[in-house]
C-alpha cells in the first residue's frame, strides 16, 4: 500500500486562531477555560467552557454566507483554509483530492435556535438554511466547494473518536490509490444551552466553576468531568511520493491505526475496545518506536481508569 504523510496543518481553538499561536499557548501552559459568555449560565450547574471569543467569521465569509452555516462549519472552514495554505500546492488533480470531515454532534446551536423559533413563532419562521447548516457532512461539502476538491468526500460522526476516524478513513483512501491527497477536518461548537445542559445532566462535565483553569484534570485523583470546548483542526494528508516530488514539507507519517467497538454500554466503556484498537495500530505500525501517547483523557472517573488499564 502507498505511504501517507502530513503536509499541511490548520487549527483554531480557545488558545489561538491558528497553529502557531495555539502551539505557543500550549507550550506556555495557558488554558482557554473561562466562564461562559455566549449565553446566560446563571441557572446552569456548569458555568465554564473553552470558548473562542476573538474569532470573526466575517474574516473568512461574507455576511450573507455567515448566516447560512453553523459555527462549527465556520471554524472548520478557518482551519481548512490554513491547512491548505500550509500545504502550499501549486497545482493538484481535483479528482484525486478528497475531503474527510468529522464532528461529534454538528449544528446543535442551530438546532436549538430554530427549535425555539418554531415553538415561539411558528413553522413559517424556520430558516431555510437550518437543515443544511446543521448536517455534519455539510462541513466537508462546503470546504470541497471552496477549494475545488472533487475526490472522495467522507464524513465521520462518532462522538469523541470522530476526528481520529476521519484521519484513518482519509489515510485508507490514499493507501489504496483512491486519492492522492485528502483534506481532513474535525470541528465542533456545542457551547449552547442544550449542549451544556445535556452533558451536565449526564454528570459528564466538571463543576469546578471557581477554578476554571484547574477544572480539566485527566488521570487526577480529584477529577470530576471534562470541560466543553469548541474549535477545529485540519490536516492535509498526501501520498508520500507526491509530497517528495513537489518538495512539500512533511510533518509526520501515518503508519498505523486501529478501529474497534466494545459493544458493551453507551457511556461506560470496557477494557476490550480501546485495547483492540491500540493493538491494531501497533501491529500495523510494525515495530515503530512509540515515544508519545495522546490519551483520550476525558477527566471522568470511569473512562480515565479504563484507559489507564488499556494503556498498561
Number of C-alpha atoms within 10 A of each C-alpha: 8 15 16 26 25 23 25 26 25 27 29 26 25 21 22 21 21 19 20 11 15 18 14 13 16 13 9 9 8 12 15 19 23 19 17 18 13 12 10 11 17 9 8 13 17 23 23 28 25 22 23 21 14 10 15 12 17 12 10 14 15 10 11 9 12 17 15 17 23 26 25 27 32 27 29 30 29 26 28 30 18 22 25 19 13 17 21 15 13 6 7 11 13 16 15 18 26 28 27 30 32 32 29 19 20 25 25 23 20 21 17 15 16 19 16 13 16 15 11 10 12 11 12 9 12 17 16 10 13 19 15 15 24 23 17 25 21 20 30 27 18 16 22 23 10 12 14 14 23 16 20 18 19 17 25 21 19 15 11 14 15 20 26 19 23 25 25 17 21 29 29 17 23 25 18 12 14 16 24 27 33 29 29 35 34 33 30 25 27 22 22 19 17 15 17 22 18 13 17 17 12 9 16 20 27 26 21 19 17 12 13 20 16 13 24 25 19 21 17 12 9 12 19 21 25 21 25 21 18 19 27 27 26 29 26 26 31 31 23 21 14 14 21 13 8 12 10 18 15 16 10 12 15 15 16 17 20 18 16 13 12 15 10 11 8 7 10 9 17 19 16 15 17 21 19 16 17 18 15 16 15 17 15 14 15 10 8 11 8 8 5 6 7 5 11 12 17 22 25 22 17 14 21 19 15 17 21 13 13 16 12 6
